[in-house]
């Protein structure tokens, strides 16, 4: 491991800040910032990160020097923004940090040193992570007008995994700068992702021995959190730096991660020695599990089911453990593991059964990157097993306890998997999308009314992802908790909904479809005026919460998967009543998007409402936002419609 020279850091001092803010030019700048951001509670006046790449004893090393200044403005700011957060890990080691706060007074700024500092494990959403930590520094006695300044240094242990830089800070930013300083013989590339790409000013400056790349953003507003997007990486403006090659004077040129082939060679080193020896325990399990199976798919399906039923997924990572799978023999004894471990045991069991099985790196939908564009470890945050059956690739995700054999978790749809065939051979295969007619909910409500109360029976059948989502949510609950969860998931009509005699069953078919039945009642649901009863049969209001906030949004609005939802509500007309009004219904379609169709009709003693929603795309793209929102508004109006029953007496 290369050594890093600790940079000499001059401690912050009151005089420095006073010179910065209290001379004429600085005071004018501060006044201008106050005025410009008067509606904000706080603002980042200046953020700068400098990535420095050096040659240390014939090897490249890297560190990042980070500095930030925050100005508190609004009356709530001392309580809301009195902390500094530093994120670090095994791969990005925190070498040192220094923080100061200054509060304004009659005679200028005064430094305060009363603060606390603590380091804890940082929450992570990704499956791969490397013991991420969060250092939190808190200040007290702050007032509006106070300034918080922080500096810290991170050393990067792997030159192939330089961290991405995000311009957004959760606050408005006056100026944010990202610099990369590298020897002239180092060839760099940068991937820029996210919204508002045009805000970045770029420059490249060559000196005698180094090249400095600078990316600057000014007057950046608070980055708005967007819903229905897989992750912030899809819209937050960020830069991913990487080295494609370098040639130290007098040495041979060294290729780095310049394309998928070089990334594969890098990845392969992590699995090179995994399961290098046959294990009698693994062979015994494989032999027993596939007994009586004849085809490759039958054998693989049994192995996959065995892993689902006997192994438990636990995401635990530490340092390079986030990248290196453990041997299958150890996982088999422990009965638990992370995604790489689940892949390891699947690969080992399949190979013991004579099935060609391969380690496969893949990025979930949280990652907006491709192997061609971003040939870096950041592209993949998950690992699965791939097998070949004839001309068909089948992917096995051992972390999912529900998904049937031959299917894929919804978060892997349309994502690229890098399959490790051998040391020199790999394939990049895209996981297919599941079509809408394979993900179906059929929801039937039979309704009787008595004065103001609605009651009856409901039957909901689930197929595909909706079925597997239901099973995953219910599988670890007690009987009492399952009952409450089923009520919550199927509540309809109003908050006066009650449910009894609920029953949830999973079919014994390979697709693991399921069904829920229950008796229900909704008190005070029917409106009565003289002889007229107003019955809103729209007990479910699918899609009505998907209105898109279009302000500043240039990324699509994403669905989890394509789907079809069919709803039927059958209203039993009470004896002595007739139908005096049926709503007209409606239908609308976004081309290559989604559609709905609502119909009312009377059949004998029943009023039947049928609704069908077809989500035929996994996203609504910006050009269709206005049409989507109009459809949602129309749907909401449809949901207000009521059938009118009039008494004959």
C-alpha positions as CSV (number, residue, x, y, z in Angstrom):
1,X,0.0,0.0,0.0
2,X,1.5,3.4,-1.0
3,X,2.3,5.9,1.8
4,X,0.8,9.4,1.9
5,X,2.6,12.5,3.0
6,X,0.4,14.3,5.4
7,X,-0.1,17.8,4.0
8,X,0.9,20.7,6.2
9,X,-2.3,22.4,7.3
10,X,-2.3,25.9,8.8
11,X,-4.9,26.0,11.5
12,X,-7.9,28.4,11.0
13,X,-7.7,31.6,12.9
14,X,-10.0,34.5,13.6
15,X,-7.7,36.9,11.8
16,X,-8.0,34.9,8.6
17,X,-11.8,35.0,8.7
18,X,-11.8,38.7,9.7
19,X,-9.6,39.5,6.7
20,X,-11.8,37.5,4.5
21,X,-15.1,39.0,5.6
22,X,-14.4,42.3,7.3
23,X,-12.4,44.2,4.7
24,X,-14.3,46.4,2.4
25,X,-14.5,44.0,-0.6
26,X,-15.3,41.0,1.7
27,X,-18.0,42.9,3.5
28,X,-19.5,43.8,0.2
29,X,-19.4,40.2,-0.9
30,X,-21.0,39.1,2.4
31,X,-23.7,41.7,2.1
32,X,-24.4,40.7,-1.5
33,X,-24.7,37.0,-0.4
34,X,-27.1,37.9,2.4
35,X,-29.2,39.9,0.1
36,X,-29.2,37.4,-2.7
37,X,-30.0,34.4,-0.5
38,X,-32.2,36.3,2.1
39,X,-34.9,33.7,1.7
40,X,-32.6,30.8,2.5
41,X,-31.7,29.6,6.0
42,X,-28.1,29.0,5.1
43,X,-25.8,28.9,2.0
44,X,-22.5,27.3,1.0
45,X,-20.4,30.3,0.1
46,X,-17.5,28.3,-1.2
47,X,-16.9,24.5,-1.7
48,X,-13.7,23.2,-3.2
49,X,-12.4,19.7,-3.6
50,X,-9.0,19.1,-5.1
51,X,-8.0,15.6,-6.2
52,X,-4.2,15.4,-6.3
53,X,-2.6,12.5,-8.2
54,X,1.1,11.9,-7.7
55,X,3.9,9.5,-8.5
56,X,5.2,8.0,-5.2
57,X,8.1,5.6,-5.7
58,X,6.9,4.5,-9.1
59,X,3.2,4.1,-8.2
60,X,0.4,6.6,-8.5
61,X,-1.3,7.7,-5.3
62,X,-4.2,10.0,-4.8
63,X,-5.7,12.2,-2.1
64,X,-8.5,14.8,-2.0
65,X,-8.2,18.1,-0.1
66,X,-11.7,19.4,0.7
67,X,-12.7,22.8,2.1
68,X,-16.2,24.2,2.7
69,X,-17.6,27.5,4.1
70,X,-21.2,27.8,5.2
71,X,-22.9,31.1,6.1
72,X,-25.9,30.9,8.4
73,X,-28.6,33.4,7.3
74,X,-32.1,32.7,8.6
75,X,-33.4,32.7,12.2
76,X,-33.7,28.9,12.2
77,X,-30.2,28.3,10.8
78,X,-28.3,27.9,14.1
79,X,-30.4,24.9,15.0
80,X,-30.7,23.4,11.5
81,X,-27.2,23.9,10.0
82,X,-24.9,23.8,13.0
83,X,-23.2,20.5,11.9
84,X,-20.5,19.4,9.5
85,X,-20.6,15.9,8.0
86,X,-17.6,14.1,6.6
87,X,-18.0,10.7,4.8
88,X,-15.1,8.3,4.6
89,X,-14.3,4.6,4.5
90,X,-11.6,2.0,4.2
91,X,-11.1,2.9,0.5
92,X,-11.3,6.7,1.2
93,X,-9.5,7.1,4.5
94,X,-10.0,10.3,6.5
95,X,-6.4,11.5,7.3
96,X,-7.3,14.7,9.1
97,X,-10.0,17.3,9.6
98,X,-10.2,20.8,11.0
99,X,-13.4,22.8,11.7
100,X,-14.1,26.3,13.1
101,X,-17.1,28.4,13.6
102,X,-17.2,32.2,14.0
103,X,-20.1,34.3,15.3
104,X,-20.6,38.0,14.6
105,X,-20.4,40.6,17.3
106,X,-20.0,44.3,17.9
107,X,-16.3,44.2,17.4
108,X,-16.2,41.7,14.5
109,X,-16.2,37.9,14.4
110,X,-15.4,35.7,17.5
111,X,-14.2,32.2,17.2
112,X,-16.0,29.6,19.3
113,X,-14.6,26.2,20.1
114,X,-17.5,24.6,21.9
115,X,-18.4,21.6,19.7
116,X,-18.6,17.9,19.7
117,X,-17.3,15.3,17.2
118,X,-18.4,11.7,16.7
119,X,-17.9,9.0,14.1
120,X,-20.5,6.4,13.3
121,X,-21.4,3.9,10.6
122,X,-23.0,5.7,7.7
123,X,-26.3,4.4,6.3
124,X,-25.9,2.8,2.9
125,X,-28.5,1.9,0.3
126,X,-26.1,0.0,-2.0
127,X,-25.4,-3.7,-1.8
128,X,-21.7,-3.2,-2.2
129,X,-20.1,-0.8,0.3
130,X,-16.9,-0.6,2.1
131,X,-17.4,0.1,5.8
132,X,-18.7,3.6,5.1
133,X,-18.4,6.0,8.1
134,X,-19.7,9.4,8.9
135,X,-17.9,11.9,11.1
136,X,-20.3,14.6,12.5
137,X,-19.0,17.8,14.1
138,X,-21.5,19.9,16.0
139,X,-21.3,23.6,17.1
140,X,-23.3,25.4,19.7
141,X,-24.0,29.0,20.5
142,X,-24.3,30.0,16.8
143,X,-26.3,32.9,15.6
144,X,-27.5,34.1,12.2
145,X,-24.5,35.5,10.4
146,X,-22.2,32.9,11.8
147,X,-19.7,31.2,9.5
148,X,-18.7,27.5,9.7
149,X,-15.6,26.5,7.9
150,X,-14.2,22.9,7.5
151,X,-11.2,21.3,5.9
152,X,-10.3,17.7,5.6
153,X,-8.1,15.3,3.6
154,X,-9.1,11.9,2.3
155,X,-6.5,9.4,1.0
156,X,-7.7,7.0,-1.7
157,X,-6.4,3.5,-1.3
158,X,-7.2,2.3,-4.9
159,X,-6.3,4.5,-7.8
160,X,-9.0,2.7,-9.9
161,X,-11.8,3.8,-7.5
162,X,-11.5,7.5,-7.2
163,X,-14.7,8.9,-5.7
164,X,-17.3,10.9,-7.6
165,X,-17.7,14.5,-6.9
166,X,-21.3,15.9,-6.4
167,X,-21.9,19.6,-6.7
168,X,-25.1,19.6,-4.8
169,X,-24.8,20.3,-1.0
170,X,-28.4,20.2,0.2
171,X,-28.1,24.0,0.3
172,X,-27.8,26.7,-2.2
173,X,-24.2,27.1,-3.4
174,X,-22.5,30.4,-4.3
175,X,-19.5,28.6,-5.8
176,X,-18.4,25.0,-6.0
177,X,-15.1,23.9,-7.6
178,X,-13.7,20.5,-8.4
179,X,-10.1,20.4,-9.4
180,X,-8.0,17.4,-10.5
181,X,-4.2,17.9,-10.6
182,X,-2.2,15.1,-12.2
183,X,1.2,14.6,-13.8
184,X,1.3,15.4,-17.5
185,X,1.9,11.8,-18.4
186,X,-1.4,10.7,-16.8
187,X,-4.3,10.4,-19.2
188,X,-7.6,11.3,-17.6
189,X,-11.3,11.0,-18.5
190,X,-14.4,12.4,-16.8
191,X,-17.9,11.2,-16.9
192,X,-20.4,14.0,-16.1
193,X,-23.9,12.9,-15.1
194,X,-27.0,14.6,-13.8
195,X,-29.2,17.6,-14.5
196,X,-28.1,21.1,-15.4
197,X,-24.9,20.0,-17.2
198,X,-24.7,23.4,-18.8
199,X,-23.9,25.0,-15.4
200,X,-20.4,23.6,-15.4
201,X,-17.5,25.8,-16.6
202,X,-14.6,23.6,-17.5
203,X,-10.9,24.4,-18.1
204,X,-7.7,22.6,-18.6
205,X,-4.3,24.2,-17.7
206,X,-1.0,22.6,-18.5
207,X,2.1,23.5,-16.6
208,X,5.6,22.1,-17.1
209,X,4.9,18.8,-15.3
210,X,1.2,18.8,-14.4
211,X,-2.2,19.2,-15.9
212,X,-5.0,20.8,-13.8
213,X,-8.6,20.1,-14.8
214,X,-11.1,22.5,-13.3
215,X,-14.9,22.3,-13.1
216,X,-16.8,25.2,-11.5
217,X,-20.5,25.8,-10.8
218,X,-21.8,29.1,-9.5
219,X,-25.1,30.2,-8.0
220,X,-26.5,26.7,-7.8
221,X,-29.9,26.5,-6.2
222,X,-30.9,23.9,-3.7
223,X,-31.1,20.6,-5.4
224,X,-34.7,19.5,-5.3
225,X,-35.3,15.9,-4.2
226,X,-37.2,14.1,-7.0
227,X,-39.6,11.2,-6.4
228,X,-40.1,8.2,-8.7
229,X,-36.4,8.1,-9.7
230,X,-34.2,5.1,-8.8
231,X,-31.6,7.3,-7.0
232,X,-30.1,10.8,-6.8
233,X,-27.4,9.7,-9.2
234,X,-29.9,10.0,-12.0
235,X,-30.3,13.7,-11.5
236,X,-27.7,15.2,-9.1
237,X,-24.9,16.8,-11.0
238,X,-21.7,14.9,-10.5
239,X,-18.4,14.1,-12.0
240,X,-16.6,10.7,-12.1
241,X,-12.9,11.0,-12.7
242,X,-10.7,8.1,-13.9
243,X,-7.3,7.3,-15.2
244,X,-7.2,5.5,-18.5
245,X,-3.4,5.1,-18.8
246,X,-0.1,6.6,-17.7
247,X,3.5,6.5,-18.7
248,X,6.1,7.4,-16.1
249,X,9.2,8.8,-17.8
250,X,11.6,5.9,-18.4
251,X,8.9,3.3,-17.7
252,X,6.5,1.3,-19.8
253,X,3.0,2.7,-20.5
254,X,0.4,1.2,-18.2
255,X,-3.2,0.8,-19.2
256,X,-5.8,1.4,-16.6
257,X,-9.6,1.1,-16.7
258,X,-10.0,2.6,-20.1
259,X,-12.7,0.2,-21.4
260,X,-14.8,-2.8,-20.3
261,X,-12.0,-5.3,-21.1
262,X,-9.7,-3.6,-18.6
263,X,-12.4,-3.4,-16.0
264,X,-13.1,-7.1,-16.4
265,X,-9.4,-7.9,-15.8
266,X,-9.6,-5.8,-12.7
267,X,-12.8,-7.5,-11.5
268,X,-11.5,-10.9,-12.3
269,X,-8.7,-10.6,-9.7
270,X,-11.4,-10.5,-7.0
271,X,-12.7,-13.9,-8.0
272,X,-9.6,-15.6,-9.3
273,X,-9.0,-17.7,-6.2
274,X,-12.6,-18.1,-5.0
275,X,-13.7,-21.8,-4.8
276,X,-10.4,-22.9,-6.1
277,X,-10.7,-26.3,-4.6
278,X,-13.6,-28.8,-4.8
279,X,-15.4,-29.2,-1.5
280,X,-17.0,-32.5,-0.4
281,X,-19.8,-30.7,1.5
282,X,-20.8,-28.7,-1.6
283,X,-20.6,-31.7,-3.8
284,X,-22.8,-33.7,-1.4
285,X,-25.4,-30.9,-1.2
286,X,-25.5,-30.6,-5.0
287,X,-25.9,-34.3,-5.5
288,X,-28.8,-34.5,-3.1
289,X,-30.6,-31.4,-4.4
290,X,-30.6,-32.4,-8.1
291,X,-31.5,-36.0,-7.5
292,X,-34.2,-37.0,-10.0
293,X,-33.7,-33.8,-12.1
294,X,-32.7,-34.4,-15.8
295,X,-32.3,-31.1,-17.6
296,X,-30.0,-28.2,-16.9
297,X,-32.9,-25.9,-16.0
298,X,-34.4,-28.5,-13.7
299,X,-31.2,-28.9,-11.8
300,X,-30.5,-25.2,-11.7
301,X,-34.0,-24.5,-10.5
302,X,-33.6,-27.0,-7.6
303,X,-30.3,-25.5,-6.6
304,X,-31.7,-22.0,-6.7
305,X,-34.7,-23.0,-4.6
306,X,-32.4,-24.7,-2.0
307,X,-30.3,-21.5,-1.7
308,X,-33.4,-19.4,-1.3
309,X,-34.7,-21.7,1.5
310,X,-31.5,-22.4,3.3
311,X,-29.3,-19.4,3.0
312,X,-30.0,-16.0,4.5
313,X,-29.0,-12.7,2.9
314,X,-27.1,-10.3,5.2
315,X,-25.3,-7.3,3.7
316,X,-22.1,-7.1,5.7
317,X,-19.0,-5.6,4.2
318,X,-15.6,-4.5,5.5
319,X,-12.8,-3.0,3.4
320,X,-12.2,-5.2,0.4
321,X,-14.7,-7.7,1.6
322,X,-17.1,-5.5,-0.3
323,X,-15.6,-6.9,-3.5
324,X,-14.3,-10.4,-2.8
325,X,-16.7,-13.3,-2.5
326,X,-16.2,-15.8,0.2
327,X,-15.7,-19.5,-0.5
328,X,-18.9,-21.4,-1.0
329,X,-17.9,-24.0,1.6
330,X,-17.8,-21.4,4.3
331,X,-21.1,-19.9,3.3
332,X,-22.7,-23.3,3.3
333,X,-21.6,-23.8,6.9
334,X,-22.6,-20.3,8.1
335,X,-26.0,-20.3,6.3
336,X,-25.7,-16.6,5.5
337,X,-23.9,-14.2,3.3
338,X,-24.0,-11.1,1.1
339,X,-24.7,-10.9,-2.6
340,X,-21.2,-12.1,-3.6
341,X,-21.5,-14.9,-1.1
342,X,-24.9,-16.0,-2.4
343,X,-23.4,-15.9,-5.9
344,X,-20.4,-17.9,-4.8
345,X,-22.5,-20.8,-3.4
346,X,-24.8,-20.8,-6.4
347,X,-21.9,-21.0,-8.8
348,X,-20.2,-23.7,-6.8
349,X,-23.4,-25.8,-6.5
350,X,-24.2,-25.5,-10.1
351,X,-20.7,-26.4,-11.2
352,X,-20.8,-29.4,-8.9
353,X,-24.0,-30.4,-10.7
354,X,-22.3,-30.1,-14.1
355,X,-23.9,-26.8,-15.0
356,X,-21.8,-24.0,-16.4
357,X,-22.3,-21.1,-14.0
358,X,-20.6,-17.8,-13.8
359,X,-20.0,-14.8,-11.4
360,X,-21.7,-11.8,-12.8
361,X,-21.2,-8.1,-11.8
362,X,-24.3,-5.9,-12.3
363,X,-25.5,-2.5,-11.4
364,X,-29.0,-2.1,-10.0
365,X,-31.3,0.6,-11.3
366,X,-29.7,2.9,-8.6
367,X,-26.8,3.1,-11.0
368,X,-27.3,5.3,-14.2
369,X,-24.1,4.0,-15.8
370,X,-23.1,1.6,-18.5
371,X,-19.9,-0.5,-18.9
372,X,-18.9,1.3,-22.1
373,X,-19.4,4.8,-20.8
374,X,-18.2,4.2,-17.3
375,X,-15.7,1.3,-17.2
376,X,-15.2,1.6,-13.5
377,X,-16.1,-0.4,-10.3
378,X,-18.8,2.2,-9.6
379,X,-20.9,0.8,-12.5
380,X,-21.7,-2.4,-10.5
381,X,-23.2,-2.5,-6.9
382,X,-24.4,-6.1,-7.0
383,X,-23.4,-9.6,-8.0
384,X,-25.5,-12.5,-9.3
385,X,-25.0,-15.9,-10.9
386,X,-25.5,-16.6,-14.6
387,X,-26.1,-19.9,-16.3
388,X,-26.4,-20.8,-20.0
389,X,-29.3,-23.1,-21.1
390,X,-29.0,-23.6,-24.8
391,X,-29.0,-20.1,-26.3
392,X,-30.6,-18.6,-23.3
393,X,-29.0,-16.8,-20.4
394,X,-30.7,-17.3,-17.0
395,X,-29.8,-15.0,-14.1
396,X,-30.0,-16.2,-10.5
397,X,-30.1,-13.6,-7.7
398,X,-29.5,-15.5,-4.4
399,X,-30.3,-12.4,-2.3
400,X,-34.0,-12.6,-3.2
401,X,-36.0,-15.2,-1.2
402,X,-39.1,-15.0,-3.4
403,X,-38.4,-14.4,-7.1
404,X,-39.0,-17.7,-9.0
405,X,-36.3,-19.4,-11.0
406,X,-35.8,-17.8,-14.4
407,X,-37.1,-14.4,-13.2
408,X,-35.2,-11.3,-12.2
409,X,-35.7,-8.7,-9.4
410,X,-37.4,-5.6,-10.8
411,X,-34.3,-3.5,-10.0
412,X,-32.2,-5.4,-12.5
413,X,-34.4,-4.9,-15.5
414,X,-32.6,-3.4,-18.5
415,X,-29.3,-3.4,-16.6
416,X,-26.0,-4.8,-17.9
417,X,-24.4,-7.8,-16.4
418,X,-20.7,-8.5,-16.9
419,X,-20.4,-12.3,-17.0
420,X,-17.1,-13.9,-16.1
421,X,-16.7,-16.8,-18.5
422,X,-13.0,-17.3,-18.0
423,X,-9.8,-15.3,-17.1
424,X,-9.8,-13.8,-20.6
425,X,-13.4,-14.1,-21.7
426,X,-16.5,-12.2,-20.6
427,X,-19.8,-11.2,-21.9
428,X,-22.0,-8.2,-21.2
429,X,-25.7,-9.2,-21.3
430,X,-28.7,-6.9,-20.7
431,X,-31.3,-8.3,-18.3
432,X,-34.7,-8.1,-20.2
433,X,-37.7,-6.1,-19.0
434,X,-40.8,-8.0,-17.9
435,X,-43.8,-7.1,-20.1
436,X,-46.9,-5.5,-18.6
437,X,-49.1,-8.6,-19.2
438,X,-46.8,-10.6,-16.9
439,X,-47.3,-8.3,-13.9
440,X,-51.0,-8.2,-13.3
441,X,-53.3,-7.3,-10.4
442,X,-57.0,-8.3,-10.7
443,X,-58.9,-6.6,-7.9
444,X,-62.6,-7.5,-7.4
445,X,-64.9,-5.8,-4.8
446,X,-68.4,-7.0,-4.2
447,X,-70.4,-4.3,-2.4
448,X,-73.7,-4.2,-0.6
449,X,-75.1,-1.1,1.1
450,X,-77.2,-0.7,4.1
451,X,-78.1,2.9,4.9
452,X,-74.6,4.6,5.1
453,X,-72.5,1.4,5.4
454,X,-70.8,-0.4,2.6
455,X,-69.7,-4.0,3.1
456,X,-69.0,-7.2,1.2
457,X,-66.1,-9.3,0.0
458,X,-62.9,-8.6,-1.9
459,X,-60.7,-10.9,-4.0
460,X,-57.3,-9.7,-5.2
461,X,-55.2,-11.9,-7.5
462,X,-51.5,-11.0,-8.1
463,X,-49.2,-12.2,-10.8
464,X,-45.5,-11.4,-11.5
465,X,-43.8,-8.6,-9.6
466,X,-47.0,-7.5,-7.7
467,X,-47.2,-11.1,-6.4
468,X,-43.6,-11.3,-5.4
469,X,-43.7,-7.9,-3.7
470,X,-46.6,-9.1,-1.6
471,X,-44.9,-12.3,-0.6
472,X,-41.7,-10.5,0.3
473,X,-43.5,-8.0,2.5
474,X,-45.4,-10.7,4.4
475,X,-42.9,-13.5,4.7
476,X,-41.1,-12.4,7.9
477,X,-44.2,-11.2,9.8
478,X,-46.1,-12.9,12.6
479,X,-49.7,-14.0,12.0
480,X,-51.0,-10.9,13.8
481,X,-48.7,-8.6,11.9
482,X,-49.6,-10.3,8.6
483,X,-53.3,-9.6,9.3
484,X,-52.7,-5.9,10.0
485,X,-50.4,-5.6,6.9
486,X,-52.9,-7.3,4.7
487,X,-55.5,-4.8,5.9
488,X,-53.2,-1.9,5.3
489,X,-52.2,-3.0,1.8
490,X,-55.8,-3.7,0.7
491,X,-57.6,-0.8,2.5
492,X,-60.1,1.0,0.3
493,X,-62.9,3.5,0.4
494,X,-62.0,5.6,3.5
495,X,-60.2,5.5,6.8
496,X,-63.2,3.8,8.3
497,X,-62.4,0.6,6.5
498,X,-62.3,-2.6,8.5
499,X,-61.3,-6.1,7.4
500,X,-62.1,-9.6,8.7
501,X,-61.5,-13.2,7.7
502,X,-58.5,-12.3,5.4
503,X,-56.7,-15.1,3.7
504,X,-53.5,-15.0,1.7
505,X,-52.6,-18.0,-0.4
506,X,-49.6,-18.6,-2.7
507,X,-50.2,-21.0,-5.7
508,X,-48.0,-24.0,-6.1
509,X,-47.3,-23.1,-9.7
510,X,-43.8,-22.1,-10.8
511,X,-44.7,-18.4,-11.2
512,X,-45.6,-18.1,-7.5
513,X,-48.8,-16.1,-8.2
514,X,-50.9,-15.4,-5.1
515,X,-54.4,-14.3,-4.0
516,X,-55.9,-12.5,-1.1
517,X,-59.6,-12.7,0.0
518,X,-61.3,-10.9,2.9
519,X,-64.6,-9.6,4.2
520,X,-64.8,-5.9,4.7
521,X,-66.9,-3.0,5.9
522,X,-66.7,0.8,5.5
523,X,-68.8,2.8,7.9
524,X,-70.4,6.1,6.9
525,X,-69.3,5.6,3.3
526,X,-72.7,6.2,1.6
527,X,-74.1,9.7,1.3
528,X,-77.9,10.0,1.6
529,X,-80.1,12.9,0.6
530,X,-83.9,12.3,0.9
531,X,-84.6,9.3,-1.4
532,X,-81.2,9.4,-3.2
533,X,-78.1,7.4,-2.2
534,X,-74.8,8.5,-3.6
535,X,-72.3,5.6,-3.9
536,X,-68.7,6.3,-5.0
537,X,-67.6,3.0,-6.4
538,X,-64.0,4.2,-6.8
539,X,-62.9,2.4,-3.6
540,X,-59.4,2.2,-5.1
541,X,-57.7,5.2,-6.7
542,X,-54.8,3.8,-8.6
543,X,-52.2,6.3,-10.0
544,X,-53.8,9.4,-8.3
545,X,-50.5,10.1,-6.4
546,X,-48.3,10.1,-9.4
547,X,-48.7,13.8,-10.4
548,X,-45.3,15.0,-11.6
549,X,-43.8,18.2,-10.2
550,X,-42.3,19.4,-13.5
551,X,-40.5,22.5,-12.1
552,X,-36.8,21.9,-12.8
553,X,-37.3,18.3,-13.7
554,X,-35.5,16.9,-16.8
555,X,-35.2,13.3,-15.8
556,X,-38.0,10.8,-16.6
557,X,-40.6,9.7,-14.1
558,X,-39.9,6.0,-13.4
559,X,-42.2,3.1,-12.5
560,X,-40.8,0.0,-10.7
561,X,-42.0,-2.2,-13.6
562,X,-44.6,-2.4,-16.4
563,X,-47.9,-3.7,-15.2
564,X,-51.6,-4.1,-15.8
565,X,-54.2,-3.5,-13.0
566,X,-57.8,-4.6,-13.6
567,X,-60.4,-3.6,-11.1
568,X,-64.0,-4.6,-10.9
569,X,-66.5,-3.2,-8.4
570,X,-69.9,-4.9,-8.3
571,X,-72.6,-2.9,-6.5
572,X,-75.6,-4.9,-5.4
573,X,-78.7,-2.6,-6.0
574,X,-80.8,-2.8,-2.8
575,X,-84.4,-4.0,-3.3
576,X,-86.7,-1.1,-3.8
577,X,-84.1,1.1,-5.5
578,X,-83.3,1.9,-9.1
579,X,-80.3,3.5,-10.8
580,X,-81.0,7.1,-11.6
581,X,-77.5,8.1,-12.6
582,X,-74.5,6.3,-14.1
583,X,-71.2,8.2,-14.6
584,X,-70.1,8.3,-18.2
585,X,-66.6,6.9,-17.6
586,X,-63.5,7.8,-19.6
587,X,-60.3,6.5,-21.3
588,X,-57.0,8.1,-22.2
589,X,-53.6,7.0,-23.4
590,X,-50.0,8.3,-23.5
591,X,-48.4,6.7,-26.5
592,X,-45.5,4.5,-25.4
593,X,-46.5,5.3,-21.8
594,X,-49.6,4.3,-19.9
595,X,-53.4,4.3,-20.3
596,X,-56.6,3.9,-18.4
597,X,-60.2,2.9,-19.3
598,X,-63.1,3.4,-16.9
599,X,-66.6,2.0,-17.6
600,X,-69.9,1.8,-15.8
601,X,-72.8,-0.4,-16.7
602,X,-75.9,-2.0,-15.2
603,X,-76.3,-5.7,-15.5
604,X,-79.5,-7.0,-13.8
605,X,-79.4,-6.2,-10.1
606,X,-75.8,-5.0,-10.2
607,X,-74.0,-1.8,-11.2
608,X,-70.5,-2.9,-12.5
609,X,-67.6,-0.5,-12.6
610,X,-64.5,-1.8,-14.5
611,X,-61.2,0.0,-14.6
612,X,-58.1,-1.1,-16.4
613,X,-54.7,0.6,-16.2
614,X,-51.9,-0.4,-18.6
615,X,-48.4,0.8,-17.7
616,X,-46.6,-0.2,-21.0
617,X,-43.3,1.7,-20.3
618,X,-41.0,1.8,-17.3
619,X,-40.9,5.6,-17.4
620,X,-42.8,8.8,-18.5
621,X,-40.4,11.0,-20.4
622,X,-40.3,14.8,-20.0
623,X,-42.1,15.5,-23.3
624,X,-45.1,13.6,-21.9
625,X,-45.2,15.2,-18.5
626,X,-48.0,17.7,-19.3
627,X,-50.1,14.9,-20.8
628,X,-49.4,12.7,-17.9
629,X,-50.5,15.4,-15.4
630,X,-53.6,16.1,-17.4
631,X,-54.5,12.4,-17.3
632,X,-54.0,12.4,-13.5
633,X,-56.3,15.4,-13.1
634,X,-58.9,13.7,-15.3
635,X,-58.5,10.5,-13.2
636,X,-59.1,12.5,-10.0
637,X,-62.2,13.9,-11.4
638,X,-63.4,10.4,-12.4
639,X,-62.7,9.3,-8.8
640,X,-65.1,11.9,-7.5
641,X,-68.0,10.4,-9.6
642,X,-70.8,8.6,-7.8
643,X,-73.6,6.3,-8.9
644,X,-77.0,7.6,-7.7
645,X,-79.6,5.1,-6.5
646,X,-83.1,6.4,-5.9
647,X,-85.7,4.8,-3.7
648,X,-88.9,3.6,-5.3
649,X,-90.9,4.1,-2.1
